[in-house]
Amino acid sequence: MRLESHPQGILLTVKAQPGSRQDAIKGWQDGALKVAVTQVAEKGKANRAIMQVLAKQLKRKSQIELLRGETSSNKHFLIRDCSEDDLIRRIEAVVDRCC
């Protein structure tokens, strides 16, 4: 898994899967957290949907920001005010429930 320290929190690498049947965190793929969303990759719709899925599943509400990868399937999200250990625990809990 690819997590990087950032002065404001942790950078999380996400592999986006737009146009899926359901919104869900699918687990790890090549070191990135795979997130599927029903929205298509058009005018930022999928990016906003991914942020909503992450916020809801990781219980981080307004503390998530897309820093890199706006038009790429590989994205880097900043999770503010979160330690690496806390983020790993939250992700593992979601992945264990869904996968």
Stockholm file with secondary structure:
# STOCKHOLM 1.0

chainA/1-99         MRLESHPQGILLTVKAQPGSRQDAIKGWQDGALKVAVTQVAEKGKANRAIMQVLAKQLKRKSQIELLRGETSSNKHFLIRDCSEDDLIRRIEAVVDRCC
#=GR chainA/1-99 SS CCEEEETTEEEEEEEEECSCSSCEEEEEETTEEEEECSSCSSTTHHHHHHHHHHHHHHTCTTCEEEEECTTSSEEEEEEETCCHHHHHHHHHHHHHHHC
#=GC SS_cons        CCEEEETTEEEEEEEEECSCSSCEEEEEETTEEEEECSSCSSTTHHHHHHHHHHHHHHTCTTCEEEEECTTSSEEEEEEETCCHHHHHHHHHHHHHHHC
//
